[in-house]
Amino acid sequence: MGGVYPGRYTAVTDDAFVVFLIGMRVNKTLHVRKWWPVASAMPPMIRTLEENPQKGYLGAESFFRFWPMTSIMVTYWRSFDDLEYFAKNQDDPHLEPWRQFNKRIGRDGTVGIWHETYMIEPGNYECVYGNMPEFGLAKATNHVPVSQDIMTARQRVRRLRRSEKVASVDSPQMT
């Protein structure tokens, strides 16, 4: 069980952050020359980000499905500005593969790419990890044990929003 933390843990951060989901889907499996360059572009990007924490990348988790061949990365960023700067900076390893994708694949349908961006304000998240290694947001921020006063999701949200007056957390409103 190396690296597994028995019990329940959560993530704690007082800072805003960004959750950026990014992925690809191979639509035509036999067209390896089309989809392989797309798939192989991601590791150098992640390596650059991990070697340069000042770029604002906090961490990621990766997932893969065999059929249809699909990958997804859940990434965590300090800010949207950091994410956008990395995407557009000529000196970083994202812009050129993006240009090549548009040139070589464009709208031909062999490979799909996508992303979703979520900007999370302080107090607007909740998570729990049971019998897990450091994972996801807890790995990217602060991995802390769940204490008696934050056993439930509602308690964790209430604690995170303690300084805010959020009626929907304390008493659901009927319309």
C-alpha positions as CSV (number, residue, x, y, z in Angstrom):
1,M,0.0,0.0,0.0
2,G,2.9,2.4,-0.6
3,G,1.9,6.0,-0.8
4,V,-1.8,5.3,0.2
5,Y,-3.1,7.4,3.1
6,P,-5.6,5.3,5.1
7,G,-8.7,7.2,6.1
8,R,-10.3,10.3,4.7
9,Y,-8.5,13.4,3.4
10,T,-9.5,16.6,1.7
11,A,-7.8,19.5,-0.1
12,V,-7.5,22.9,1.4
13,T,-6.5,26.1,-0.3
14,D,-7.4,29.7,0.4
15,D,-6.5,30.7,-3.2
16,A,-8.5,30.9,-6.4
17,F,-7.4,28.3,-8.9
18,V,-8.2,26.9,-12.4
19,V,-9.3,23.4,-13.3
20,F,-8.4,22.8,-16.9
21,L,-9.6,19.6,-18.6
22,I,-7.9,18.7,-21.9
23,G,-8.1,15.7,-24.1
24,M,-8.1,14.0,-27.4
25,R,-10.2,11.4,-29.1
26,V,-9.0,9.2,-32.0
27,N,-11.8,9.1,-34.5
28,K,-10.0,7.1,-37.2
29,T,-7.7,4.6,-35.4
30,L,-5.8,3.5,-38.6
31,H,-4.6,7.0,-39.3
32,V,-1.7,6.7,-36.8
33,R,0.3,9.3,-38.7
34,K,-2.4,11.9,-37.9
35,W,-3.1,11.1,-34.3
36,W,0.3,10.1,-33.0
37,P,1.8,13.6,-33.3
38,V,-1.2,15.0,-31.4
39,A,-0.8,12.4,-28.6
40,S,3.0,12.7,-28.4
41,A,2.8,16.5,-28.1
42,M,1.5,16.5,-24.5
43,P,4.5,14.9,-22.6
44,P,7.0,17.7,-23.5
45,M,4.4,20.2,-22.4
46,I,3.9,18.6,-19.0
47,R,7.6,18.1,-18.5
48,T,8.2,21.8,-19.2
49,L,5.5,22.8,-16.7
50,E,6.7,20.4,-14.0
51,E,10.3,21.8,-14.4
52,N,9.1,25.4,-14.2
53,P,6.7,25.9,-11.3
54,Q,6.7,29.7,-11.9
55,K,4.5,29.0,-14.9
56,G,1.6,28.4,-12.6
57,Y,0.9,24.7,-13.3
58,L,0.0,23.0,-10.0
59,G,-0.4,19.4,-11.1
60,A,-2.5,16.9,-13.1
61,E,-4.1,13.5,-13.3
62,S,-4.3,11.6,-16.6
63,F,-6.9,9.1,-17.8
64,F,-7.2,6.9,-20.9
65,R,-10.0,4.9,-22.5
66,F,-9.3,2.3,-25.1
67,W,-12.4,2.4,-27.2
68,P,-13.0,4.8,-28.6
69,M,-9.4,5.8,-27.9
70,T,-9.7,8.9,-25.7
71,S,-7.4,10.6,-23.2
72,I,-8.2,13.3,-20.6
73,M,-6.0,15.2,-18.3
74,V,-7.4,17.1,-15.3
75,T,-4.9,19.9,-14.7
76,Y,-4.8,22.5,-11.9
77,W,-3.4,26.0,-12.5
78,R,-2.7,29.0,-10.2
79,S,-4.7,31.3,-12.6
80,F,-6.3,31.6,-16.0
81,D,-3.6,34.1,-16.9
82,D,-0.9,31.5,-16.3
83,L,-2.7,29.0,-18.4
84,E,-3.4,31.4,-21.2
85,Y,0.2,32.6,-21.2
86,F,1.6,29.1,-21.5
87,A,-0.8,28.3,-24.4
88,K,0.2,31.4,-26.3
89,N,3.9,31.8,-25.5
90,Q,6.1,31.1,-28.5
91,D,8.9,29.9,-26.2
92,D,6.7,27.2,-24.6
93,P,5.9,23.8,-26.2
94,H,2.2,24.3,-26.8
95,L,1.8,26.9,-29.6
96,E,3.7,25.0,-32.3
97,P,1.8,21.7,-31.9
98,W,-1.4,23.7,-31.9
99,R,-0.5,25.3,-35.2
100,Q,0.6,21.9,-36.6
101,F,-2.8,20.4,-35.6
102,N,-4.6,23.1,-37.4
103,K,-2.4,22.7,-40.5
104,R,-2.3,18.9,-40.7
105,I,-5.7,17.9,-39.3
106,G,-7.9,20.9,-39.2
107,R,-11.4,19.7,-39.8
108,D,-10.7,16.4,-41.4
109,G,-12.2,14.4,-38.5
110,T,-9.4,12.0,-37.8
111,V,-8.6,13.3,-34.3
112,G,-10.8,15.3,-32.0
113,I,-9.3,17.7,-29.4
114,W,-11.1,19.5,-26.6
115,H,-10.7,21.4,-23.4
116,E,-12.9,22.9,-20.6
117,T,-11.8,25.6,-18.2
118,Y,-13.2,26.2,-14.8
119,M,-12.2,29.2,-12.7
120,I,-12.7,28.3,-9.0
121,E,-13.0,31.1,-6.5
122,P,-12.0,30.4,-2.8
123,G,-14.7,28.4,-1.0
124,N,-16.3,27.1,-4.1
125,Y,-15.0,23.6,-4.2
126,E,-15.3,20.4,-2.1
127,C,-13.5,17.1,-2.2
128,V,-12.8,14.0,-0.3
129,Y,-10.4,11.1,-0.8
130,G,-10.7,7.8,1.1
131,N,-7.8,5.4,1.3
132,M,-6.0,7.1,-1.6
133,P,-2.5,8.4,-2.4
134,E,-2.3,12.2,-2.7
135,F,-4.5,12.8,-5.7
136,G,-6.1,15.5,-7.8
137,L,-6.7,18.8,-6.1
138,A,-5.2,17.5,-2.8
139,K,-1.9,16.7,-4.6
140,A,-1.9,20.0,-6.4
141,T,-2.6,22.1,-3.2
142,N,-2.7,20.9,0.4
143,H,-3.6,17.3,1.4
144,V,-5.1,17.3,4.9
145,P,-6.9,14.7,7.1
146,V,-10.7,15.1,7.4
147,S,-11.3,16.1,11.0
148,Q,-14.5,15.5,13.0
149,D,-15.9,18.9,12.1
150,I,-15.6,18.4,8.3
151,M,-16.9,14.8,7.9
152,T,-19.6,15.6,5.4
153,A,-19.5,17.5,2.1
154,R,-21.8,20.2,3.6
155,Q,-19.5,20.7,6.6
156,R,-16.5,21.0,4.3
157,V,-18.2,23.6,2.1
158,R,-19.5,25.5,5.2
159,R,-16.0,25.6,6.6
160,L,-14.5,26.8,3.3
161,R,-17.2,29.5,3.0
162,R,-17.2,30.4,6.7
163,S,-16.3,34.0,6.0
164,E,-19.0,34.3,3.2
165,K,-22.7,34.5,3.7
166,V,-24.0,31.8,1.4
167,A,-27.7,31.0,2.1
168,S,-27.7,28.0,-0.2
169,V,-25.2,26.2,1.8
170,D,-26.9,26.7,5.2
171,S,-30.5,26.4,4.1
172,P,-31.6,25.4,0.6
173,Q,-34.0,27.9,-0.8
174,M,-37.4,26.8,-2.2
175,T,-38.8,28.6,-5.2
